[in-house]
Amino acid sequence: MGAFKTVVMAALLVIGLPAAALAQAAPTEGVSLQISPLPIELTAQPGASTATDLRVRNAGSQDEQLQVRLLKVSADDNGNVHLTQPGANDELVQWVNFSKTVFDAPPGQWQDITMTINLPKTAAFGYYFAVEYLRANTEQAQPGKAVARGAVATFILLNAQAPGASRQAKIVSFSADRKSYEFLPANFTIKIRSTGNVHVAPHGNIFILHGKKQISSIPVNAVEGNILPGSSRFFQASWNDGFPVYIAKNNNGAPVFDKNGNQAKTLKWDFSKANHLRFGHYTAHLVMVYDNGTRDVPMDAFVSFWVIPWRIIGAALLILIFIGIGLWSSFRKTGRFLKRQTGRVKKSSPKRDA
């Protein structure tokens, strides 16, 4: 199932869909599939037809018989994507045809399917659906026997070019996970909402400023994942260019988890980056752009935070205190010695006659 999970995650990261929505891990041998391409973006005029080639490969070791199934894709304002089966009277089903819906898939061979979409003259703006690949004959569950099931999907983003199309987006929120840090990383969350009627793919950078000086840049949505109209999507980014820096803790390559089920972290001291010790007030400037169909539209936001390495500062102060005590003690002893020497000189001086 390793190859299957890898492919599923690669497909789902395109639009942020949780893997559980499309695949259920099974304890016994299951279907192992690879798909191409990921995802597919199509543009067509209302009343016209458009076609695209889909490819699926049986990456397992046994013969499979597969089927394709059309699903509708929707998203909510919390960044959750939902897949649903269209009803028998759904117009989407009437638009789409496949060159084959059930086919044999020998191990290691790519299978090609042509998908044709016939848009009605009334079509307008964005339509979003998924083509799912799964076993044609799903094994039924039996008492005492585990059943392996799984599926992968290719996502289709269709833009019907009609008057009134609008690509718009706005930054809903931009935040850091803390107001102050002892050591990096600083983790950022960006929520962007698509306010038009066609999907958008914003991308950009977070610029880290110390005072007015830019010291680092972090990419955001470099793969240009899409946001569906009327929905929001969350993007994550981290600034970890520091000394020292927290990293995920592993034991012989396996992740280590704490008692709360979160991955444990350990402090990494890479002295080749000692000049990257972070201290003071920082500002993160988010700059993103999206294509509205005619030009790139910028949008930005700011968040500030502190980095105060108190353990290093405490150790440095402790060292300075010991040095100060040592110097004070040395000066005190030197002063006493000089005072004694001065007294001896006065006592040994001869008296003069009046």
C-alpha positions as CSV (number, residue, x, y, z in Angstrom):
1,M,0.0,0.0,0.0
2,G,3.0,2.3,0.2
3,A,3.0,3.4,-3.4
4,F,-0.8,3.8,-3.3
5,K,-0.6,6.1,-0.3
6,T,2.1,8.1,-1.9
7,V,0.2,8.7,-5.1
8,V,-3.0,9.5,-3.2
9,M,-1.3,12.1,-1.1
10,A,0.4,13.6,-4.2
11,A,-3.0,14.0,-5.8
12,L,-4.8,15.3,-2.8
13,L,-2.2,18.0,-1.9
14,V,-3.1,19.8,-5.1
15,I,-6.3,21.1,-3.6
16,G,-5.7,20.2,0.0
17,L,-8.2,17.3,0.2
18,P,-7.6,15.0,3.2
19,A,-6.5,11.5,2.1
20,A,-9.3,9.9,4.1
21,A,-11.9,11.3,1.8
22,L,-10.7,9.2,-1.1
23,A,-8.9,6.2,0.4
24,Q,-9.2,3.9,3.3
25,A,-6.1,2.1,4.5
26,A,-6.5,-1.6,4.6
27,P,-4.7,-4.2,6.7
28,T,-4.5,-6.6,3.8
29,E,-3.2,-6.3,0.2
30,G,-5.0,-3.6,-1.7
31,V,-5.0,-1.9,-5.0
32,S,-1.9,0.1,-5.9
33,L,-2.4,2.8,-8.5
34,Q,-0.6,5.7,-10.1
35,I,-2.3,8.5,-12.0
36,S,-1.2,11.2,-14.4
37,P,-1.5,14.2,-14.8
38,L,-2.2,16.0,-11.6
39,P,-4.4,18.0,-11.7
40,I,-6.0,19.0,-15.1
41,E,-7.1,22.5,-15.9
42,L,-9.4,23.0,-18.9
43,T,-10.8,26.0,-20.7
44,A,-13.6,26.0,-23.2
45,Q,-16.3,28.2,-24.7
46,P,-20.0,27.6,-23.7
47,G,-21.5,25.3,-26.3
48,A,-18.2,23.8,-27.3
49,S,-16.5,20.4,-26.5
50,T,-13.2,19.8,-24.9
51,A,-11.3,16.5,-24.3
52,T,-8.3,15.4,-22.2
53,D,-6.4,12.2,-21.8
54,L,-6.3,10.5,-18.4
55,R,-3.8,7.8,-17.5
56,V,-3.8,5.3,-14.7
57,R,-1.1,2.6,-14.0
58,N,-1.5,-0.6,-12.0
59,A,1.6,-0.4,-9.7
60,G,0.7,-3.7,-8.0
61,S,1.8,-7.3,-8.8
62,Q,-1.6,-8.8,-9.8
63,D,-4.1,-8.2,-12.6
64,E,-6.8,-5.7,-11.8
65,Q,-10.1,-4.7,-13.4
66,L,-10.8,-1.0,-12.8
67,Q,-13.6,1.4,-13.3
68,V,-13.8,5.2,-13.5
69,R,-16.3,7.2,-11.6
70,L,-17.3,10.9,-11.8
71,L,-17.5,12.8,-8.6
72,K,-18.4,16.4,-7.8
73,V,-16.0,18.6,-5.9
74,S,-17.0,21.4,-3.5
75,A,-15.2,23.2,-0.7
76,D,-16.3,25.2,2.3
77,D,-14.9,28.3,4.1
78,N,-12.9,26.2,6.5
79,G,-10.7,24.8,3.8
80,N,-12.4,21.4,3.7
81,V,-13.0,19.8,0.3
82,H,-15.9,17.4,-0.2
83,L,-16.4,14.7,-2.9
84,T,-20.0,13.7,-3.7
85,Q,-21.6,11.4,-6.3
86,P,-23.8,13.3,-8.7
87,G,-27.4,12.3,-9.0
88,A,-28.8,10.6,-12.1
89,N,-30.4,13.9,-13.2
90,D,-27.3,16.0,-12.5
91,E,-26.4,18.0,-15.6
92,L,-22.7,17.3,-15.0
93,V,-23.3,13.6,-15.7
94,Q,-24.8,14.5,-19.0
95,W,-21.8,16.6,-20.1
96,V,-19.1,14.0,-19.5
97,N,-18.2,10.9,-21.5
98,F,-15.4,8.4,-21.1
99,S,-13.9,6.3,-23.8
100,K,-14.1,3.4,-21.4
101,T,-15.5,3.1,-17.9
102,V,-14.5,-0.5,-17.1
103,F,-11.2,-2.0,-18.2
104,D,-8.5,-4.5,-17.5
105,A,-5.2,-3.2,-15.9
106,P,-2.3,-5.7,-16.1
107,P,0.6,-4.9,-13.6
108,G,3.0,-2.2,-14.7
109,Q,1.1,-0.9,-17.7
110,W,-0.4,2.5,-18.2
111,Q,-4.1,2.6,-19.3
112,D,-5.3,5.6,-21.3
113,I,-8.8,7.0,-21.0
114,T,-10.2,9.9,-23.0
115,M,-12.6,12.2,-21.2
116,T,-14.8,14.4,-23.3
117,I,-16.8,17.3,-21.9
118,N,-19.7,18.8,-24.0
119,L,-20.5,22.2,-22.5
120,P,-24.0,23.5,-23.0
121,K,-24.5,27.1,-24.3
122,T,-25.7,28.1,-20.8
123,A,-22.4,27.0,-19.1
124,A,-20.6,29.7,-17.3
125,F,-17.5,30.1,-15.1
126,G,-16.1,27.3,-13.0
127,Y,-17.0,23.6,-12.7
128,Y,-15.0,21.2,-10.5
129,F,-15.1,17.5,-10.4
130,A,-12.9,14.4,-9.9
131,V,-12.4,11.2,-11.9
132,E,-12.0,8.4,-9.4
133,Y,-10.3,5.1,-10.3
134,L,-11.2,2.0,-8.2
135,R,-11.7,-1.7,-8.5
136,A,-14.6,-2.7,-10.7
137,N,-15.7,-5.5,-8.4
138,T,-15.3,-4.4,-4.8
139,E,-15.0,-7.3,-2.4
140,Q,-17.8,-7.5,0.1
141,A,-16.9,-7.6,3.8
142,Q,-17.3,-11.0,5.5
143,P,-17.2,-11.9,9.2
144,G,-13.6,-12.3,10.4
145,K,-12.1,-11.2,7.1
146,A,-10.5,-7.8,6.3
147,V,-11.3,-6.1,3.0
148,A,-8.8,-3.9,1.2
149,R,-10.3,-1.0,-0.6
150,G,-8.8,2.1,-2.1
151,A,-9.1,4.7,-4.9
152,V,-7.2,7.5,-6.4
153,A,-8.6,10.5,-8.3
154,T,-7.6,13.0,-10.9
155,F,-9.0,16.5,-10.3
156,I,-10.6,18.5,-13.2
157,L,-10.9,22.3,-13.0
158,L,-13.0,23.5,-15.9
159,N,-13.4,27.2,-16.8
160,A,-16.3,28.0,-19.1
161,Q,-15.3,31.3,-20.6
162,A,-18.4,33.5,-20.4
163,P,-19.0,37.2,-19.9
164,G,-18.9,38.1,-16.2
165,A,-16.1,35.7,-15.2
166,S,-14.3,37.0,-12.1
167,R,-11.1,35.9,-10.5
168,Q,-10.8,37.5,-7.1
169,A,-9.2,36.7,-3.7
170,K,-8.5,38.3,-0.4
171,I,-6.4,37.5,2.6
172,V,-8.7,36.6,5.5
173,S,-6.0,36.2,8.1
174,F,-2.3,36.0,8.6
175,S,-0.9,34.9,11.9
176,A,2.1,33.4,13.7
177,D,1.6,30.5,16.2
178,R,3.2,32.6,19.0
179,K,3.8,36.2,19.9
180,S,7.3,35.4,21.1
181,Y,9.8,32.5,20.6
182,E,12.9,31.5,22.4
183,F,14.2,29.8,19.3
184,L,12.9,29.3,15.8
185,P,11.0,28.0,13.9
186,A,8.2,30.5,13.7
187,N,5.2,29.0,12.1
188,F,2.7,31.0,10.0
189,T,-0.9,30.3,8.9
190,I,-2.5,32.2,6.0
191,K,-6.2,32.0,5.2
192,I,-7.2,33.2,1.7
193,R,-10.7,33.3,0.4
194,S,-11.7,33.1,-3.3
195,T,-14.4,35.8,-3.7
196,G,-15.0,35.5,-7.5
197,N,-16.8,32.9,-9.6
198,V,-13.6,31.2,-11.0
199,H,-10.9,29.4,-9.1
200,V,-7.7,31.3,-8.3
201,A,-4.1,30.2,-7.5
202,P,-2.4,32.8,-5.3
203,H,1.3,32.5,-4.5
204,G,4.0,34.6,-3.1
205,N,6.4,35.0,-0.2
206,I,6.7,36.0,3.4
207,F,9.5,38.5,3.9
208,I,11.1,38.6,7.4
209,L,12.2,42.0,8.5
210,H,14.5,43.0,11.4
211,G,13.8,46.7,11.7
212,K,13.9,47.9,8.1
213,K,16.3,45.2,7.0
214,Q,15.0,42.1,5.1
215,I,16.8,39.0,6.4
216,S,14.9,36.1,4.9
217,S,12.2,35.1,2.4
218,I,9.8,32.1,2.7
219,P,7.7,30.9,-0.3
220,V,3.9,30.4,0.1
221,N,2.0,28.0,-2.2
222,A,4.9,27.6,-4.6
223,V,3.0,24.8,-6.3
224,E,0.1,27.2,-7.0
225,G,-2.7,25.1,-5.6
226,N,-6.1,26.4,-6.4
227,I,-8.9,27.8,-4.3
228,L,-12.4,27.1,-5.5
229,P,-15.0,30.0,-5.7
230,G,-16.8,30.9,-2.5
231,S,-14.3,28.9,-0.4
232,S,-11.2,29.4,1.6
233,R,-7.9,27.6,1.9
234,F,-5.2,27.6,4.6
235,F,-1.5,27.7,3.7
236,Q,1.3,27.0,6.1
237,A,4.9,28.3,6.1
238,S,7.8,28.2,8.6
239,W,10.8,30.4,9.2
240,N,13.6,28.1,10.6
241,D,16.7,30.0,9.5
242,G,18.1,30.4,13.1
243,F,20.7,29.2,15.6
244,P,19.9,27.1,17.4
245,V,16.7,25.7,15.9
246,Y,14.1,23.2,16.9
247,I,13.8,20.2,14.6
248,A,11.6,17.0,14.6
249,K,13.0,14.3,16.8
250,N,13.7,10.9,15.3
251,N,14.9,7.6,16.6
252,N,16.7,5.5,13.9
253,G,14.7,7.4,11.2
254,A,11.3,6.9,13.0
255,P,9.5,9.9,14.4
256,V,9.3,10.2,18.2
257,F,6.0,11.4,19.7
258,D,5.3,12.9,23.1
259,K,2.6,11.8,25.5
260,N,0.0,14.0,23.7
261,G,0.6,12.3,20.4
262,N,2.5,15.3,18.9
263,Q,5.9,14.8,17.3
264,A,8.6,15.6,19.7
265,K,11.3,18.2,18.9
266,T,14.9,18.6,19.8
267,L,17.2,21.6,19.8
268,K,19.8,21.5,17.0
269,W,23.1,23.4,17.6
270,D,24.7,23.9,14.2
271,F,27.7,26.2,15.1
272,S,28.3,26.9,11.4
273,K,25.2,29.0,11.6
274,A,26.1,30.7,14.9
275,N,25.8,34.1,13.1
276,H,22.1,33.4,12.6
277,L,21.3,33.8,16.3
278,R,18.0,35.6,16.3
279,F,17.2,38.2,19.0
280,G,14.7,41.1,19.0
281,H,11.5,42.2,17.3
282,Y,10.7,40.9,13.8
283,T,8.0,41.6,11.3
284,A,6.7,39.1,8.8
285,H,5.4,40.8,5.6
286,L,3.2,38.5,3.5
287,V,3.1,39.5,-0.2
288,M,0.9,37.3,-2.6
289,V,-0.4,37.8,-6.1
290,Y,-3.1,36.1,-8.2
291,D,-4.0,36.3,-11.9
292,N,-7.4,37.9,-12.4
293,G,-7.3,37.1,-16.1
294,T,-5.6,40.3,-17.3
295,R,-2.9,41.1,-14.7
296,D,-1.3,40.0,-11.5
297,V,-3.2,41.5,-8.5
298,P,-1.1,41.9,-5.3
299,M,-2.3,41.6,-1.7
300,D,-0.3,41.8,1.5
301,A,-0.5,41.5,5.3
302,F,1.8,41.9,8.3
303,V,2.3,40.2,11.6
304,S,5.0,40.9,14.3
305,F,6.6,38.8,16.9
306,W,9.7,38.6,19.2
307,V,12.6,36.2,19.4
308,I,14.2,36.2,22.9
309,P,16.7,33.4,23.5
310,W,16.5,33.7,27.2
311,R,18.7,30.7,28.0
312,I,21.6,32.1,25.9
313,I,21.0,35.5,27.4
314,G,20.9,34.1,30.9
315,A,24.1,32.1,30.4
316,A,25.8,35.2,28.9
317,L,24.7,37.3,31.9
318,L,25.9,34.6,34.3
319,I,29.3,34.6,32.6
320,L,29.5,38.4,32.8
321,I,28.6,38.3,36.5
322,F,31.4,35.8,37.2
323,I,33.8,37.9,35.2
324,G,32.7,41.0,37.0
325,I,33.1,39.3,40.4
326,G,36.5,38.1,39.4
327,L,37.6,41.5,38.2
328,W,36.2,43.2,41.4
329,S,38.0,40.6,43.6
330,S,41.3,41.2,41.7
331,F,41.0,45.0,41.9
332,R,40.2,44.7,45.6
333,K,43.3,42.5,46.3
334,T,45.5,44.8,44.2
335,G,44.2,47.8,46.2
336,R,44.9,46.2,49.5
337,F,48.4,45.2,48.3
338,L,49.2,48.7,47.2
339,K,47.9,50.1,50.4
340,R,50.1,47.8,52.5
341,Q,53.1,48.7,50.3
342,T,52.4,52.4,50.8
343,G,52.2,52.0,54.5
344,R,55.6,50.2,54.7
345,V,57.2,52.9,52.6
346,K,56.0,55.6,55.1
347,K,57.2,53.6,58.1
348,S,60.7,53.1,56.7
349,S,61.3,56.8,55.8
350,P,64.1,58.5,58.0
351,K,63.1,61.5,60.2
352,R,64.7,64.9,59.4
353,D,66.1,67.3,62.0
354,A,64.2,70.4,62.7
